[in-house]
């Protein structure tokens, strides 16, 4: 089925409205925006099985990221290159969170641009990146995110200069 640009925008607007109700800290990133500061970015696509598996672990990822950063509400960016992650999927994954974290769902154009810039270090999907306080990507890891991956990304971004 071919969707027109109007129907895609309508669907996206409805998804955003649902996301705002279910997860009030979530938003859709501007397609031309740079990655946000102090964020963990998960790159993926709906056709990627390990990527969809990561979505089920969002709650665990947030807990680990919060422990490392000292921020009880760390920021996570879901940067999927084919189409945005459904708000209902995010809400389901975070249903057990007593205080929902900040989630940014990047528009596919932004996700694709960010991914293309990092693909030499990642070698395919899924992969994760972390940004520093200026929003610059400071660490990239290939593969699905695990607790050790988050710790490595954080350490690489916050290493003290020698």
ABEGO torsion letter per residue (X at the ends): XBBBAAAAAAAAAAAAAAAAAABAABBBBBAABBBBBGBBBBBBBAABAAAAAAAAAAAAAAAAAAAAAGBABBBBBBBBAABBBBAAAAAAAAAABABBBBBBBBBAAAAAAAAAAAAAAAGEOBBBBBBBAAGBBABBBBEBBBAAAAAAAAAAAABBBX
